[in-house]
Amino acid sequence: MEIMRVLDDLVCSRRIGGLQAASLRLLQNQAGDWQVATDPVGAPVGKWVFTTTGSAARVAMPDPRVMTDLTICGIIDHWVDEAADAA
């Protein structure tokens, strides 16, 4: 699992059927890399979330047939990014 911040919603007018109608979010990890995740919890922009990858990402979705390898599992109520604060 990894802690990431939600940067924005990601809207795709065309997508493969395996993604179904899953909500997508643009995330940034603590190293500054951007990634796209499915979001079954409805995380708003700016919130810190914890994610899971690989086969666990599919199991974390309400329908494990959704083709994803990164899923938001929960919204963090309080988190201080110590690396960002030190900079």
MIDRENGU-38015 format. One record per residue (C-alpha): residue number from 1; x, y, z. Coordinates in steps of 0.2 Angstrom, whole numbers, padded with zeros to 4 digits. Example, Ala and Ser with C-alpha at 12.3 -4.5 7.8 and 13.67 -1.06 7.14 Angstrom:
% residues 2
ZAKOL pos    c1    c2    c3
ZAKOL   1  0062 -0022  0039
ZAKOL   2  0068 -0005  0036
//
This chain:
% residues 87
ZAKOL pos    c1    c2    c3
ZAKOL   1  0000  0000  0000
ZAKOL   2  0005  0018 -0003
ZAKOL   3  0000  0035  0002
ZAKOL   4 -0004  0047 -0012
ZAKOL   5 -0013  0063 -0015
ZAKOL   6 -0028  0066 -0027
ZAKOL   7 -0024  0079 -0040
ZAKOL   8 -0039  0078 -0051
ZAKOL   9 -0053  0068 -0058
ZAKOL  10 -0049  0060 -0074
ZAKOL  11 -0063  0059 -0087
ZAKOL  12 -0061  0048 -0102
ZAKOL  13 -0074  0048 -0116
ZAKOL  14 -0068  0032 -0123
ZAKOL  15 -0062  0017 -0113
ZAKOL  16 -0061 -0002 -0114
ZAKOL  17 -0075 -0012 -0107
ZAKOL  18 -0065 -0019 -0094
ZAKOL  19 -0064 -0003 -0084
ZAKOL  20 -0083 -0003 -0084
ZAKOL  21 -0090  0014 -0077
ZAKOL  22 -0076  0015 -0063
ZAKOL  23 -0072  0033 -0057
ZAKOL  24 -0054  0037 -0061
ZAKOL  25 -0043  0049 -0052
ZAKOL  26 -0026  0057 -0056
ZAKOL  27 -0014  0054 -0041
ZAKOL  28  0003  0059 -0036
ZAKOL  29  0014  0049 -0025
ZAKOL  30  0027  0056 -0012
ZAKOL  31  0041  0055 -0025
ZAKOL  32  0031  0066 -0037
ZAKOL  33  0026  0053 -0050
ZAKOL  34  0008  0054 -0057
ZAKOL  35 -0003  0039 -0058
ZAKOL  36 -0021  0035 -0063
ZAKOL  37 -0031  0025 -0051
ZAKOL  38 -0049  0018 -0050
ZAKOL  39 -0059  0026 -0036
ZAKOL  40 -0073  0016 -0027
ZAKOL  41 -0073  0027 -0012
ZAKOL  42 -0076  0044 -0020
ZAKOL  43 -0060  0053 -0014
ZAKOL  44 -0061  0072 -0017
ZAKOL  45 -0047  0082 -0025
ZAKOL  46 -0033  0087 -0013
ZAKOL  47 -0036  0073 -0001
ZAKOL  48 -0023  0060  0005
ZAKOL  49 -0028  0042  0001
ZAKOL  50 -0020  0025  0003
ZAKOL  51 -0019  0014 -0012
ZAKOL  52 -0016 -0004 -0017
ZAKOL  53 -0008 -0011 -0032
ZAKOL  54 -0008 -0027 -0042
ZAKOL  55 -0021 -0041 -0040
ZAKOL  56 -0026 -0033 -0023
ZAKOL  57 -0032 -0018 -0033
ZAKOL  58 -0045 -0028 -0042
ZAKOL  59 -0051 -0036 -0026
ZAKOL  60 -0053 -0019 -0018
ZAKOL  61 -0066 -0014 -0032
ZAKOL  62 -0084 -0018 -0029
ZAKOL  63 -0083 -0029 -0045
ZAKOL  64 -0066 -0038 -0045
ZAKOL  65 -0068 -0040 -0064
ZAKOL  66 -0063 -0022 -0066
ZAKOL  67 -0047 -0021 -0075
ZAKOL  68 -0036 -0010 -0064
ZAKOL  69 -0019 -0012 -0056
ZAKOL  70 -0021  0004 -0044
ZAKOL  71 -0036  0007 -0033
ZAKOL  72 -0039  0019 -0019
ZAKOL  73 -0044  0010 -0004
ZAKOL  74 -0048  0024  0008
ZAKOL  75 -0047  0042  0012
ZAKOL  76 -0035  0048  0025
ZAKOL  77 -0043  0059  0038
ZAKOL  78 -0026  0067  0044
ZAKOL  79 -0009  0066  0036
ZAKOL  80  0006  0077  0036
ZAKOL  81  0018  0074  0022
ZAKOL  82  0034  0077  0032
ZAKOL  83  0045  0077  0016
ZAKOL  84  0035  0091  0009
ZAKOL  85  0036  0101  0025
ZAKOL  86  0055  0099  0027
ZAKOL  87  0057  0106  0009
//
